[in-house]
Every structure is written in C-alpha cells, then in structure tokens.
Amino acid sequence: MKVGRIVGIVLLVLLVLYLLLFHAANPVLVGLPWLSVVIPPLPASYVVVLALLVGFLIGWLPTRLLAWRRGRDIKRLEKRVAELEPAAPPLAAPGEHQRSEYPVIPDRAAQPDPYTAASGTYDGSYDANEDEAG
C-alpha cells in the first residue's frame, strides 16, 4: 500500500471516531429549515455527516470528470502519434552488422590503413641484422 492511501485510511477512521463521539455528545434533534417538510428532524451528527458527504462530492465529482476527459484525450493523441510516426527500421541480427578492423571514433573518419609510426619511417618490417650492423 502506498503511504498516501494509508494516511487517508487513518484520517477516515479518525473522522468516523470523531463523528461517533459527536453523535454521543449531541443527542438533540435538529430541524432543517426549508427541508422540514421533506425530512423530519435529525440528530446533529447526521446533519454534519450529510454536509461532509455533499462537500466531498462537490469537490470529487468535477475532478473525476476532468481526469476521465483528459485520459480519453491522451488515448486519442497516442493513437494519432502512432499513426503519424514512421515505422522503425528493422534491427540487424547480432552478427550481420559489418565489423571494421579498426575502431571508428564518432567524430572522426575511419582509419584507412594500419597504424603507422609517427615519423612515417617504420613500415612494419624488422631486420635483426640491421641492429647489429649498426
């Protein structure tokens, strides 16, 4: 369970306990003006619970309708993006890509020939007799 949900449950339990104590402390019946014809006198705690429920619904219902509408718009837009996106090129199988003998640094071109010496004099051959003849 998420922390926010646990906190909400704890607050709801505390509210119910408070309303039970409020009901026990106020057994007086209250008559509501303009509604006394339809609703008989009620305990004060019932009136408080009714006011809390009406307030909750007034705040909750418009936000749910807005979230539902936005969710619907998001689904519609995701479908539209999927229609407009070009298809991704197929990926090469693991051995099909061309391997270069020499690494390519992204901001430089590939090296055309084997590594050469900095002076340009070394051709890769070595003669042991040249060193001894010196």
Buried (B, 14 or more C-beta within 10 A) or exposed (E): EEEEEEEEEEEEEEEEEEBEEBBEEBEEEEEBEEEEEEEEEBBBBBBBBEEEEEEEEEEEEEEEEEEEEEEEEEEEEEEEEEEEEEEEEEEEEEEEEEEEEEEEEEEEEEBEEEEEEEEEEEEEEEEEEEEEEE
